């Protein structure tokens, strides 16, 4: 079978030695080089399209995980809500996402109890406070609407239940941990740097113009005065006091330690139980099976939709390597 019609027709080459042979050879080599480049571009484009299709497929699969669980089952079950990562307004563990999941779980007909599975180093005290307040509000509302019946809410720590993560946990009825979990870090921090001496040595003049004597209070290139330092410390102390009040309200007489509990230290899960920061050792499945008495677990965690997941990943790529801005945090930073 003759397949020559698939091939691009080329002019015949002159025999070597003829006057136009060198020119024809150069033209032929240039044409073949351009053809090769076009083929490479086509293959590169096809490869990129395949990668894009693959990534979209992965995102779809990731977002469809647990879709069967999302359809509220018609049998008694335990609602599971993940609080994973830094607690911040734009994170997966934001107050909006967690509270949306909590409300869905409290309103579902066949939910017998709720497990907050926490693996968080902390984050925004505001976001953590929102979640803590909403847990208490929803429990009170449920009890009022169901003739005094309680909806049990348990916090289960995984690797980390520290700072803002613990702030959320104390809103639950009880806290269960693994013996190797890290629990506590009840404190507040604010981060900055001071480069003014280095700038003086380098002969660099800082030109900061403000309207308001303290507007540049945490500018890293300006000195921090004693009055400004005292003011910032007073703000942190007030935030710390709010955190301590929430812990004492949530744990009550269970706390067995002294002031060291609120010093920012953290402990293993076993030590946390001994200090009254946690109620016992246990996993999510164990709590569902033995305390809630509903072994079937259905995840109610609010998931990002596909477009939002793509946008988040794209934004992470674009922002890689950029410096993080200054912010107040209740976070605990640990080496990996």
Short mmCIF file of the C-alpha atoms (twelve columns), coordinates in Angstrom:
data_MODEL
# 
_entry.id   MODEL 
# 
loop_
_atom_site.group_PDB 
_atom_site.id 
_atom_site.type_symbol 
_atom_site.label_atom_id 
_atom_site.label_alt_id 
_atom_site.label_comp_id 
_atom_site.label_asym_id 
_atom_site.label_seq_id 
_atom_site.Cartn_x 
_atom_site.Cartn_y 
_atom_site.Cartn_z 
_atom_site.pdbx_PDB_model_num 
ATOM 1   C CA . UNK A 1   0.000   0.000  0.000  1 
ATOM 2   C CA . UNK A 2   1.424   3.387  -0.997 1 
ATOM 3   C CA . UNK A 3   1.549   5.896  1.885  1 
ATOM 4   C CA . UNK A 4   3.484   8.584  0.002  1 
ATOM 5   C CA . UNK A 5   0.494   10.936 0.046  1 
ATOM 6   C CA . UNK A 6   1.074   11.371 3.812  1 
ATOM 7   C CA . UNK A 7   4.534   12.784 3.178  1 
ATOM 8   C CA . UNK A 8   5.281   16.373 2.395  1 
ATOM 9   C CA . UNK A 9   6.466   16.711 -1.185 1 
ATOM 10  C CA . UNK A 10  9.958   18.103 -1.555 1 
ATOM 11  C CA . UNK A 11  11.812  19.285 -4.625 1 
ATOM 12  C CA . UNK A 12  14.434  16.791 -5.803 1 
ATOM 13  C CA . UNK A 13  17.990  17.576 -4.772 1 
ATOM 14  C CA . UNK A 14  20.522  18.446 -7.515 1 
ATOM 15  C CA . UNK A 15  23.356  15.989 -7.911 1 
ATOM 16  C CA . UNK A 16  26.562  16.830 -5.993 1 
ATOM 17  C CA . UNK A 17  28.817  19.023 -8.100 1 
ATOM 18  C CA . UNK A 18  26.034  20.880 -9.825 1 
ATOM 19  C CA . UNK A 19  26.057  24.702 -9.383 1 
ATOM 20  C CA . UNK A 20  22.991  24.886 -7.075 1 
ATOM 21  C CA . UNK A 21  23.815  21.807 -4.990 1 
ATOM 22  C CA . UNK A 22  25.203  23.719 -1.937 1 
ATOM 23  C CA . UNK A 23  22.255  26.137 -1.888 1 
ATOM 24  C CA . UNK A 24  19.762  23.268 -2.196 1 
ATOM 25  C CA . UNK A 25  21.474  21.362 0.616  1 
ATOM 26  C CA . UNK A 26  21.358  24.393 2.948  1 
ATOM 27  C CA . UNK A 27  17.676  24.971 2.126  1 
ATOM 28  C CA . UNK A 28  16.897  21.297 2.745  1 
ATOM 29  C CA . UNK A 29  18.699  21.314 6.120  1 
ATOM 30  C CA . UNK A 30  16.929  24.538 7.169  1 
ATOM 31  C CA . UNK A 31  13.527  23.131 6.168  1 
ATOM 32  C CA . UNK A 32  14.132  19.903 8.088  1 
ATOM 33  C CA . UNK A 33  15.270  21.900 11.130 1 
ATOM 34  C CA . UNK A 34  12.087  24.007 11.053 1 
ATOM 35  C CA . UNK A 35  9.959   20.870 10.646 1 
ATOM 36  C CA . UNK A 36  11.701  19.326 13.630 1 
ATOM 37  C CA . UNK A 37  11.069  22.438 15.744 1 
ATOM 38  C CA . UNK A 38  7.369   22.427 14.804 1 
ATOM 39  C CA . UNK A 39  7.103   18.768 15.771 1 
ATOM 40  C CA . UNK A 40  8.798   19.484 19.105 1 
ATOM 41  C CA . UNK A 41  6.371   22.330 19.815 1 
ATOM 42  C CA . UNK A 42  3.384   20.134 18.940 1 
ATOM 43  C CA . UNK A 43  4.614   17.373 21.251 1 
ATOM 44  C CA . UNK A 44  5.344   19.888 24.031 1 
ATOM 45  C CA . UNK A 45  1.841   21.340 23.707 1 
ATOM 46  C CA . UNK A 46  0.295   17.866 23.747 1 
ATOM 47  C CA . UNK A 47  2.352   16.933 26.809 1 
ATOM 48  C CA . UNK A 48  1.267   20.088 28.667 1 
ATOM 49  C CA . UNK A 49  -2.369  19.367 27.835 1 
ATOM 50  C CA . UNK A 50  -1.995  15.847 29.193 1 
ATOM 51  C CA . UNK A 51  -0.468  17.219 32.410 1 
ATOM 52  C CA . UNK A 52  -3.334  19.711 32.725 1 
ATOM 53  C CA . UNK A 53  -5.937  16.979 32.212 1 
ATOM 54  C CA . UNK A 54  -4.149  14.834 34.788 1 
ATOM 55  C CA . UNK A 55  -4.062  17.638 37.373 1 
ATOM 56  C CA . UNK A 56  -7.736  18.416 36.822 1 
ATOM 57  C CA . UNK A 57  -8.485  14.724 37.255 1 
ATOM 58  C CA . UNK A 58  -6.544  14.641 40.516 1 
ATOM 59  C CA . UNK A 59  -8.418  17.696 41.798 1 
ATOM 60  C CA . UNK A 60  -11.760 16.178 40.853 1 
ATOM 61  C CA . UNK A 61  -10.838 12.937 42.596 1 
ATOM 62  C CA . UNK A 62  -9.651  14.796 45.696 1 
ATOM 63  C CA . UNK A 63  -12.814 16.879 45.896 1 
ATOM 64  C CA . UNK A 64  -15.062 13.910 45.241 1 
ATOM 65  C CA . UNK A 65  -13.533 11.887 48.077 1 
ATOM 66  C CA . UNK A 66  -16.233 11.209 50.560 1 
ATOM 67  C CA . UNK A 67  -19.069 12.343 48.294 1 
ATOM 68  C CA . UNK A 68  -21.006 9.334  49.410 1 
ATOM 69  C CA . UNK A 69  -20.558 10.538 52.984 1 
ATOM 70  C CA . UNK A 70  -21.761 14.001 52.023 1 
ATOM 71  C CA . UNK A 71  -25.147 12.498 51.256 1 
ATOM 72  C CA . UNK A 72  -26.600 12.356 54.721 1 
ATOM 73  C CA . UNK A 73  -27.219 8.738  55.584 1 
ATOM 74  C CA . UNK A 74  -30.503 7.509  56.941 1 
ATOM 75  C CA . UNK A 75  -28.999 5.778  59.959 1 
ATOM 76  C CA . UNK A 76  -27.477 6.912  63.220 1 
ATOM 77  C CA . UNK A 77  -23.896 8.096  62.836 1 
ATOM 78  C CA . UNK A 78  -21.124 10.244 64.279 1 
ATOM 79  C CA . UNK A 79  -20.349 13.500 62.479 1 
ATOM 80  C CA . UNK A 80  -16.640 14.091 61.923 1 
ATOM 81  C CA . UNK A 81  -15.264 17.598 61.344 1 
ATOM 82  C CA . UNK A 82  -11.592 18.072 60.524 1 
ATOM 83  C CA . UNK A 83  -9.724  21.110 61.854 1 
ATOM 84  C CA . UNK A 84  -6.420  20.717 60.099 1 
ATOM 85  C CA . UNK A 85  -3.581  23.176 59.646 1 
ATOM 86  C CA . UNK A 86  -3.316  26.820 60.587 1 
ATOM 87  C CA . UNK A 87  -6.565  28.383 61.785 1 
ATOM 88  C CA . UNK A 88  -6.917  31.495 59.624 1 
ATOM 89  C CA . UNK A 89  -9.605  33.287 57.670 1 
ATOM 90  C CA . UNK A 90  -8.322  31.984 54.301 1 
ATOM 91  C CA . UNK A 91  -7.369  28.451 55.345 1 
ATOM 92  C CA . UNK A 92  -9.183  25.112 55.298 1 
ATOM 93  C CA . UNK A 93  -9.545  25.509 59.062 1 
ATOM 94  C CA . UNK A 94  -11.181 28.932 58.901 1 
ATOM 95  C CA . UNK A 95  -14.049 29.759 61.231 1 
ATOM 96  C CA . UNK A 96  -16.443 30.030 58.277 1 
ATOM 97  C CA . UNK A 97  -15.718 26.480 57.107 1 
ATOM 98  C CA . UNK A 98  -15.717 24.898 60.546 1 
ATOM 99  C CA . UNK A 99  -18.881 26.694 61.661 1 
ATOM 100 C CA . UNK A 100 -20.691 25.749 58.435 1 
ATOM 101 C CA . UNK A 101 -19.829 22.112 59.091 1 
ATOM 102 C CA . UNK A 102 -20.891 22.386 62.745 1 
ATOM 103 C CA . UNK A 103 -24.287 23.822 61.842 1 
ATOM 104 C CA . UNK A 104 -24.876 21.069 59.282 1 
ATOM 105 C CA . UNK A 105 -23.996 18.409 61.852 1 
ATOM 106 C CA . UNK A 106 -26.243 19.885 64.549 1 
ATOM 107 C CA . UNK A 107 -29.151 20.092 62.089 1 
ATOM 108 C CA . UNK A 108 -28.768 16.592 60.621 1 
ATOM 109 C CA . UNK A 109 -31.451 14.173 61.772 1 
ATOM 110 C CA . UNK A 110 -29.367 11.065 62.452 1 
ATOM 111 C CA . UNK A 111 -26.262 12.611 64.065 1 
ATOM 112 C CA . UNK A 112 -25.753 11.235 67.564 1 
ATOM 113 C CA . UNK A 113 -22.576 13.110 68.377 1 
ATOM 114 C CA . UNK A 114 -19.841 15.245 66.857 1 
ATOM 115 C CA . UNK A 115 -16.081 14.695 66.793 1 
ATOM 116 C CA . UNK A 116 -13.753 17.614 66.096 1 
ATOM 117 C CA . UNK A 117 -10.553 15.975 64.895 1 
ATOM 118 C CA . UNK A 118 -7.876  18.618 65.492 1 
ATOM 119 C CA . UNK A 119 -4.408  18.670 64.000 1 
ATOM 120 C CA . UNK A 120 -3.424  22.313 64.246 1 
ATOM 121 C CA . UNK A 121 -0.525  24.395 65.589 1 
ATOM 122 C CA . UNK A 122 -2.891  27.308 66.146 1 
ATOM 123 C CA . UNK A 123 -3.376  30.524 64.247 1 
ATOM 124 C CA . UNK A 124 -5.713  33.482 64.580 1 
ATOM 125 C CA . UNK A 125 -7.151  33.992 68.078 1 
ATOM 126 C CA . UNK A 126 -10.172 35.639 66.461 1 
ATOM 127 C CA . UNK A 127 -10.942 32.658 64.226 1 
ATOM 128 C CA . UNK A 128 -10.412 30.190 67.083 1 
ATOM 129 C CA . UNK A 129 -12.628 32.296 69.336 1 
ATOM 130 C CA . UNK A 130 -15.414 32.335 66.732 1 
ATOM 131 C CA . UNK A 131 -15.406 28.527 66.604 1 
ATOM 132 C CA . UNK A 132 -15.306 28.165 70.389 1 
ATOM 133 C CA . UNK A 133 -18.243 30.550 70.799 1 
ATOM 134 C CA . UNK A 134 -20.275 28.839 68.083 1 
ATOM 135 C CA . UNK A 135 -19.838 25.396 69.636 1 
ATOM 136 C CA . UNK A 136 -21.315 26.685 72.881 1 
ATOM 137 C CA . UNK A 137 -24.124 28.543 71.097 1 
ATOM 138 C CA . UNK A 138 -25.118 25.526 69.005 1 
ATOM 139 C CA . UNK A 139 -25.082 23.219 72.033 1 
ATOM 140 C CA . UNK A 140 -27.341 25.580 73.979 1 
ATOM 141 C CA . UNK A 141 -29.713 25.973 71.033 1 
ATOM 142 C CA . UNK A 142 -29.886 22.225 70.447 1 
ATOM 143 C CA . UNK A 143 -30.654 21.576 74.111 1 
ATOM 144 C CA . UNK A 144 -33.412 24.173 74.073 1 
ATOM 145 C CA . UNK A 145 -34.952 22.837 70.842 1 
ATOM 146 C CA . UNK A 146 -34.800 19.180 71.951 1 
ATOM 147 C CA . UNK A 147 -36.362 19.348 75.409 1 
ATOM 148 C CA . UNK A 148 -33.103 19.370 77.360 1 
ATOM 149 C CA . UNK A 149 -31.323 16.720 75.294 1 
ATOM 150 C CA . UNK A 150 -27.623 17.322 74.684 1 
ATOM 151 C CA . UNK A 151 -25.662 16.912 71.465 1 
ATOM 152 C CA . UNK A 152 -22.265 15.605 72.628 1 
ATOM 153 C CA . UNK A 153 -19.227 17.278 71.075 1 
ATOM 154 C CA . UNK A 154 -15.784 15.756 71.565 1 
ATOM 155 C CA . UNK A 155 -12.394 17.086 70.521 1 
ATOM 156 C CA . UNK A 156 -9.815  14.511 69.431 1 
ATOM 157 C CA . UNK A 157 -6.200  15.646 69.066 1 
ATOM 158 C CA . UNK A 158 -4.009  14.045 66.422 1 
ATOM 159 C CA . UNK A 159 -0.399  15.275 66.180 1 
ATOM 160 C CA . UNK A 160 -0.946  18.861 67.362 1 
ATOM 161 C CA . UNK A 161 -3.647  20.477 69.439 1 
ATOM 162 C CA . UNK A 162 -1.756  23.606 70.334 1 
ATOM 163 C CA . UNK A 163 -2.585  27.220 71.013 1 
ATOM 164 C CA . UNK A 164 -5.512  28.226 68.752 1 
ATOM 165 C CA . UNK A 165 -6.214  24.537 68.163 1 
ATOM 166 C CA . UNK A 166 -6.544  24.031 71.909 1 
ATOM 167 C CA . UNK A 167 -8.665  27.204 72.120 1 
ATOM 168 C CA . UNK A 168 -11.167 25.394 69.865 1 
ATOM 169 C CA . UNK A 169 -10.875 22.114 71.753 1 
ATOM 170 C CA . UNK A 170 -11.880 23.561 75.133 1 
ATOM 171 C CA . UNK A 171 -15.287 24.392 73.657 1 
ATOM 172 C CA . UNK A 172 -16.023 20.654 73.445 1 
ATOM 173 C CA . UNK A 173 -17.500 18.494 76.208 1 
ATOM 174 C CA . UNK A 174 -14.295 16.483 76.514 1 
ATOM 175 C CA . UNK A 175 -10.867 16.251 74.902 1 
ATOM 176 C CA . UNK A 176 -9.171  13.011 73.901 1 
ATOM 177 C CA . UNK A 177 -5.581  12.734 72.729 1 
ATOM 178 C CA . UNK A 178 -2.958  10.259 71.655 1 
ATOM 179 C CA . UNK A 179 -0.188  9.681  74.165 1 
ATOM 180 C CA . UNK A 180 2.270   11.301 71.726 1 
ATOM 181 C CA . UNK A 181 0.085   14.285 70.757 1 
ATOM 182 C CA . UNK A 182 1.450   17.744 71.569 1 
ATOM 183 C CA . UNK A 183 -1.078  19.708 73.596 1 
ATOM 184 C CA . UNK A 184 -1.163  23.173 75.142 1 
ATOM 185 C CA . UNK A 185 0.874   26.237 74.154 1 
ATOM 186 C CA . UNK A 186 -1.640  28.531 75.841 1 
ATOM 187 C CA . UNK A 187 -0.176  31.883 74.926 1 
ATOM 188 C CA . UNK A 188 -0.126  34.707 72.385 1 
ATOM 189 C CA . UNK A 189 2.773   36.003 70.316 1 
ATOM 190 C CA . UNK A 190 3.616   38.736 67.866 1 
ATOM 191 C CA . UNK A 191 6.661   38.643 65.591 1 
ATOM 192 C CA . UNK A 192 8.906   41.348 64.218 1 
ATOM 193 C CA . UNK A 193 12.566  42.192 63.618 1 
ATOM 194 C CA . UNK A 194 14.834  45.109 64.409 1 
ATOM 195 C CA . UNK A 195 17.282  46.255 61.742 1 
ATOM 196 C CA . UNK A 196 17.965  49.828 62.838 1 
ATOM 197 C CA . UNK A 197 21.549  49.202 64.023 1 
ATOM 198 C CA . UNK A 198 22.439  47.320 60.859 1 
ATOM 199 C CA . UNK A 199 21.078  50.213 58.804 1 
ATOM 200 C CA . UNK A 200 23.176  52.696 60.756 1 
ATOM 201 C CA . UNK A 201 26.317  50.666 60.162 1 
ATOM 202 C CA . UNK A 202 25.531  50.491 56.461 1 
ATOM 203 C CA . UNK A 203 24.794  54.204 56.317 1 
ATOM 204 C CA . UNK A 204 21.181  53.697 55.220 1 
ATOM 205 C CA . UNK A 205 18.636  56.360 56.132 1 
ATOM 206 C CA . UNK A 206 15.103  55.209 56.901 1 
ATOM 207 C CA . UNK A 207 12.461  57.626 55.589 1 
ATOM 208 C CA . UNK A 208 9.193   56.663 57.256 1 
ATOM 209 C CA . UNK A 209 6.447   59.271 57.226 1 
ATOM 210 C CA . UNK A 210 3.377   58.747 59.403 1 
ATOM 211 C CA . UNK A 211 0.342   60.671 60.575 1 
ATOM 212 C CA . UNK A 212 0.049   59.550 64.175 1 
ATOM 213 C CA . UNK A 213 2.943   59.224 66.601 1 
ATOM 214 C CA . UNK A 214 2.641   55.436 66.897 1 
ATOM 215 C CA . UNK A 215 1.519   54.511 63.381 1 
ATOM 216 C CA . UNK A 216 4.895   52.900 62.649 1 
ATOM 217 C CA . UNK A 217 5.062   51.155 66.015 1 
ATOM 218 C CA . UNK A 218 6.278   47.807 64.648 1 
ATOM 219 C CA . UNK A 219 8.315   49.054 61.727 1 
ATOM 220 C CA . UNK A 220 11.360  46.719 61.697 1 
ATOM 221 C CA . UNK A 221 13.682  49.531 60.565 1 
ATOM 222 C CA . UNK A 222 12.787  51.888 63.401 1 
ATOM 223 C CA . UNK A 223 13.617  51.595 67.117 1 
ATOM 224 C CA . UNK A 224 10.930  50.352 69.501 1 
ATOM 225 C CA . UNK A 225 10.528  52.744 72.413 1 
ATOM 226 C CA . UNK A 226 9.855   51.631 75.979 1 
ATOM 227 C CA . UNK A 227 6.332   53.076 75.991 1 
ATOM 228 C CA . UNK A 228 5.530   51.339 72.699 1 
ATOM 229 C CA . UNK A 229 6.923   48.042 73.983 1 
ATOM 230 C CA . UNK A 230 4.796   48.344 77.123 1 
ATOM 231 C CA . UNK A 231 1.696   49.089 75.047 1 
ATOM 232 C CA . UNK A 232 2.192   46.043 72.810 1 
ATOM 233 C CA . UNK A 233 2.793   43.860 75.863 1 
ATOM 234 C CA . UNK A 234 -0.462  45.104 77.415 1 
ATOM 235 C CA . UNK A 235 -2.362  44.128 74.251 1 
ATOM 236 C CA . UNK A 236 -0.818  40.652 74.287 1 
ATOM 237 C CA . UNK A 237 -1.615  40.279 77.991 1 
ATOM 238 C CA . UNK A 238 -5.267  41.109 77.359 1 
ATOM 239 C CA . UNK A 239 -5.478  38.568 74.545 1 
ATOM 240 C CA . UNK A 240 -3.719  36.034 76.750 1 
ATOM 241 C CA . UNK A 241 -6.226  36.694 79.521 1 
ATOM 242 C CA . UNK A 242 -9.113  36.012 77.119 1 
ATOM 243 C CA . UNK A 243 -7.463  32.738 76.132 1 
ATOM 244 C CA . UNK A 244 -6.962  31.736 79.779 1 
ATOM 245 C CA . UNK A 245 -10.601 32.553 80.603 1 
ATOM 246 C CA . UNK A 246 -11.787 30.343 77.728 1 
ATOM 247 C CA . UNK A 247 -9.606  27.450 78.936 1 
ATOM 248 C CA . UNK A 248 -10.781 27.773 82.532 1 
ATOM 249 C CA . UNK A 249 -14.400 28.024 81.446 1 
ATOM 250 C CA . UNK A 250 -14.068 24.944 79.254 1 
ATOM 251 C CA . UNK A 251 -11.994 22.781 81.595 1 
ATOM 252 C CA . UNK A 252 -13.162 24.053 84.990 1 
ATOM 253 C CA . UNK A 253 -12.046 21.945 87.956 1 
ATOM 254 C CA . UNK A 254 -10.392 19.403 85.648 1 
ATOM 255 C CA . UNK A 255 -7.237  21.525 85.496 1 
ATOM 256 C CA . UNK A 256 -4.634  20.201 87.927 1 
ATOM 257 C CA . UNK A 257 -1.649  22.386 87.151 1 
ATOM 258 C CA . UNK A 258 -0.738  25.928 88.135 1 
ATOM 259 C CA . UNK A 259 0.330   28.992 86.223 1 
ATOM 260 C CA . UNK A 260 2.709   26.914 84.108 1 
ATOM 261 C CA . UNK A 261 -0.334  25.692 82.172 1 
ATOM 262 C CA . UNK A 262 -0.750  29.198 80.758 1 
ATOM 263 C CA . UNK A 263 2.927   29.967 80.153 1 
ATOM 264 C CA . UNK A 264 3.017   28.824 76.520 1 
ATOM 265 C CA . UNK A 265 4.512   25.423 77.309 1 
ATOM 266 C CA . UNK A 266 3.144   22.297 75.675 1 
ATOM 267 C CA . UNK A 267 3.057   18.689 76.766 1 
ATOM 268 C CA . UNK A 268 2.672   15.176 75.426 1 
ATOM 269 C CA . UNK A 269 -0.822  13.741 75.343 1 
ATOM 270 C CA . UNK A 270 -0.113  11.537 78.353 1 
ATOM 271 C CA . UNK A 271 1.098   14.533 80.369 1 
ATOM 272 C CA . UNK A 272 -1.884  16.591 79.185 1 
ATOM 273 C CA . UNK A 273 -4.240  14.004 80.681 1 
ATOM 274 C CA . UNK A 274 -2.336  14.116 83.985 1 
ATOM 275 C CA . UNK A 275 -2.528  17.926 84.049 1 
ATOM 276 C CA . UNK A 276 -6.227  17.999 83.254 1 
ATOM 277 C CA . UNK A 277 -5.745  19.591 79.822 1 
ATOM 278 C CA . UNK A 278 -7.299  16.457 78.294 1 
ATOM 279 C CA . UNK A 279 -9.726  13.829 79.560 1 
ATOM 280 C CA . UNK A 280 -8.150  10.643 78.258 1 
ATOM 281 C CA . UNK A 281 -6.437  8.762  75.477 1 
ATOM 282 C CA . UNK A 282 -8.525  7.894  72.446 1 
ATOM 283 C CA . UNK A 283 -8.997  8.156  68.696 1 
ATOM 284 C CA . UNK A 284 -11.928 9.403  66.639 1 
ATOM 285 C CA . UNK A 285 -13.202 5.896  65.943 1 
ATOM 286 C CA . UNK A 286 -12.867 4.951  69.602 1 
ATOM 287 C CA . UNK A 287 -14.827 8.011  70.733 1 
ATOM 288 C CA . UNK A 288 -17.530 7.320  68.137 1 
ATOM 289 C CA . UNK A 289 -17.787 3.670  69.127 1 
ATOM 290 C CA . UNK A 290 -17.495 3.824  72.907 1 
ATOM 291 C CA . UNK A 291 -18.771 7.278  73.909 1 
ATOM 292 C CA . UNK A 292 -21.200 8.397  71.218 1 
ATOM 293 C CA . UNK A 293 -22.348 4.810  70.568 1 
ATOM 294 C CA . UNK A 294 -22.593 5.440  66.823 1 
ATOM 295 C CA . UNK A 295 -19.698 3.614  65.185 1 
ATOM 296 C CA . UNK A 296 -20.492 4.774  61.657 1 
ATOM 297 C CA . UNK A 297 -18.584 7.995  60.955 1 
ATOM 298 C CA . UNK A 298 -19.697 10.491 58.312 1 
ATOM 299 C CA . UNK A 299 -17.434 13.418 57.452 1 
ATOM 300 C CA . UNK A 300 -19.088 16.830 57.553 1 
ATOM 301 C CA . UNK A 301 -15.926 18.842 56.923 1 
ATOM 302 C CA . UNK A 302 -16.605 21.753 54.576 1 
ATOM 303 C CA . UNK A 303 -14.579 21.080 51.424 1 
ATOM 304 C CA . UNK A 304 -13.312 23.562 48.888 1 
ATOM 305 C CA . UNK A 305 -15.015 23.305 45.504 1 
ATOM 306 C CA . UNK A 306 -12.975 22.464 42.415 1 
ATOM 307 C CA . UNK A 307 -12.470 26.033 41.180 1 
ATOM 308 C CA . UNK A 308 -11.497 27.232 44.634 1 
ATOM 309 C CA . UNK A 309 -8.964  24.409 44.989 1 
ATOM 310 C CA . UNK A 310 -7.407  25.263 41.631 1 
ATOM 311 C CA . UNK A 311 -7.250  28.944 42.568 1 
ATOM 312 C CA . UNK A 312 -5.639  28.158 45.912 1 
ATOM 313 C CA . UNK A 313 -2.969  25.961 44.330 1 
ATOM 314 C CA . UNK A 314 -2.277  28.541 41.652 1 
ATOM 315 C CA . UNK A 315 -1.987  31.260 44.271 1 
ATOM 316 C CA . UNK A 316 0.407   29.114 46.299 1 
ATOM 317 C CA . UNK A 317 2.641   28.688 43.275 1 
ATOM 318 C CA . UNK A 318 2.597   32.394 42.482 1 
ATOM 319 C CA . UNK A 319 3.299   33.368 46.071 1 
ATOM 320 C CA . UNK A 320 6.045   30.798 46.747 1 
ATOM 321 C CA . UNK A 321 9.113   32.376 48.217 1 
ATOM 322 C CA . UNK A 322 7.430   35.663 49.201 1 
ATOM 323 C CA . UNK A 323 7.826   36.930 52.771 1 
ATOM 324 C CA . UNK A 324 4.878   36.484 55.072 1 
ATOM 325 C CA . UNK A 325 3.495   39.695 56.532 1 
ATOM 326 C CA . UNK A 326 3.495   40.590 60.175 1 
ATOM 327 C CA . UNK A 327 0.516   39.312 62.213 1 
ATOM 328 C CA . UNK A 328 -0.667  38.435 65.690 1 
ATOM 329 C CA . UNK A 329 -0.735  34.686 66.158 1 
ATOM 330 C CA . UNK A 330 -1.525  32.075 68.766 1 
ATOM 331 C CA . UNK A 331 0.474   29.571 66.745 1 
ATOM 332 C CA . UNK A 332 3.004   27.001 67.856 1 
ATOM 333 C CA . UNK A 333 5.867   26.491 65.397 1 
ATOM 334 C CA . UNK A 334 7.673   23.171 65.571 1 
ATOM 335 C CA . UNK A 335 10.421  21.635 63.430 1 
ATOM 336 C CA . UNK A 336 9.314   18.910 61.018 1 
# 
